[in-house]
Amino acid sequence: MWWSKAGAALIAILPVLAYADATIPLEITCPAVPGARQTNVQVFDGPPADGASLIADSGDMHHGTWALGYVYDSRRVVSVQCGYADGQTREIVLKSRADTCSYLIDKSGSAHLSCK
């Protein structure tokens, strides 16, 4: 009879295991800078200091998407640089794999980024 309890327990946790393996979006938020509006986002293969800025695979001045899986497949990381109206920048390193990042520039001119 112990095997029926073990089987029932396994069946009960299977949905949890399946959910745990699902891709969960990384909501990347550029940090707020007092008195400065965020105006742009750049994505890099490696650190921004290396200068390997990536061009979005699709999009225009208001929205677009980068495919990034190949960067992680090559054992490198993606970095995001957030730009502000006063010229300041902030960097975020995406150590966890993100296969795509998408940006949106809203009507106020503020930039938003979502990676998954």
C-alpha positions as CSV (number, residue, x, y, z in Angstrom):
1,M,0.0,0.0,0.0
2,W,2.9,2.4,0.5
3,W,3.4,2.5,-3.2
4,S,-0.1,3.8,-3.8
5,K,0.5,6.7,-1.4
6,A,3.9,7.4,-3.1
7,G,2.2,7.3,-6.5
8,A,-0.6,9.7,-5.3
9,A,2.0,12.1,-3.9
10,L,3.9,12.0,-7.2
11,I,0.8,12.7,-9.2
12,A,-0.1,15.6,-6.9
13,I,3.3,17.3,-7.4
14,L,3.6,16.8,-11.2
15,P,1.8,20.1,-12.0
16,V,4.1,21.9,-9.6
17,L,7.2,20.4,-11.3
18,A,5.9,21.3,-14.7
19,Y,5.3,24.9,-13.6
20,A,8.7,25.1,-12.0
21,D,10.4,24.2,-15.3
22,A,8.3,26.8,-17.3
23,T,10.0,30.0,-18.5
24,I,9.2,32.9,-16.2
25,P,9.6,36.3,-17.7
26,L,12.3,38.6,-16.3
27,E,10.8,42.0,-15.8
28,I,13.8,44.2,-16.2
29,T,13.2,47.7,-14.8
30,C,15.7,50.4,-15.2
31,P,16.3,52.2,-11.9
32,A,14.7,55.6,-11.4
33,V,17.1,58.5,-11.5
34,P,15.7,61.5,-9.6
35,G,14.9,64.4,-11.9
36,A,15.8,62.4,-15.1
37,R,13.4,60.6,-17.4
38,Q,14.5,57.3,-18.9
39,T,14.8,57.8,-22.7
40,N,16.5,54.8,-24.2
41,V,17.6,51.2,-23.7
42,Q,20.6,49.5,-25.3
43,V,21.3,45.8,-25.3
44,F,24.9,44.5,-25.4
45,D,26.7,41.2,-26.0
46,G,28.9,41.4,-22.9
47,P,29.7,44.6,-21.0
48,P,28.8,47.9,-22.6
49,A,32.4,49.0,-22.2
50,D,33.3,46.3,-24.9
51,G,31.1,48.2,-27.4
52,A,29.2,45.2,-28.7
53,S,25.8,47.0,-29.0
54,L,23.1,44.8,-30.5
55,I,20.6,46.0,-33.1
56,A,17.1,44.9,-32.5
57,D,16.1,42.0,-34.8
58,S,12.7,43.6,-35.5
59,G,11.0,46.9,-34.7
60,D,11.2,50.6,-35.1
61,M,11.7,53.8,-33.1
62,H,8.8,52.8,-30.7
63,H,9.1,49.1,-30.2
64,G,11.2,46.1,-31.1
65,T,12.7,42.7,-30.1
66,W,16.2,41.2,-29.7
67,A,16.8,37.5,-30.0
68,L,19.5,36.7,-27.5
69,G,19.8,32.9,-27.0
70,Y,22.9,32.7,-29.2
71,V,24.8,35.0,-26.7
72,Y,24.2,32.6,-23.8
73,D,24.8,29.6,-26.1
74,S,28.3,31.0,-26.6
75,R,28.8,31.2,-22.8
76,R,28.5,35.0,-22.7
77,V,26.1,37.3,-21.0
78,V,23.7,40.1,-22.1
79,S,24.0,43.5,-20.5
80,V,21.4,46.3,-20.7
81,Q,22.2,50.0,-20.5
82,C,19.5,52.4,-19.5
83,G,19.8,55.9,-20.7
84,Y,18.3,59.1,-19.2
85,A,17.5,62.5,-20.5
86,D,20.3,64.1,-18.5
87,G,22.9,61.8,-20.1
88,Q,23.3,59.4,-17.2
89,T,23.4,55.7,-17.8
90,R,22.8,52.6,-15.6
91,E,23.9,49.0,-16.4
92,I,22.1,45.8,-15.7
93,V,23.8,42.4,-16.4
94,L,21.4,39.6,-17.3
95,K,23.2,36.6,-15.7
96,S,20.1,34.4,-16.1
97,R,19.4,33.4,-19.7
98,A,17.0,35.6,-21.5
99,D,16.1,34.3,-25.0
100,T,14.4,37.6,-26.1
101,C,14.1,41.1,-24.9
102,S,11.5,43.6,-26.1
103,Y,11.4,47.3,-25.7
104,L,8.6,49.9,-25.9
105,I,8.9,53.6,-26.0
106,D,5.6,55.0,-24.7
107,K,3.8,58.3,-25.6
108,S,5.7,60.2,-23.0
109,G,9.0,59.0,-24.5
110,S,9.9,56.7,-21.6
111,A,11.5,53.4,-22.4
112,H,10.4,50.0,-21.0
113,L,12.1,46.6,-21.4
114,S,10.8,43.0,-20.8
115,C,13.0,40.0,-21.2
116,K,12.2,36.3,-21.1
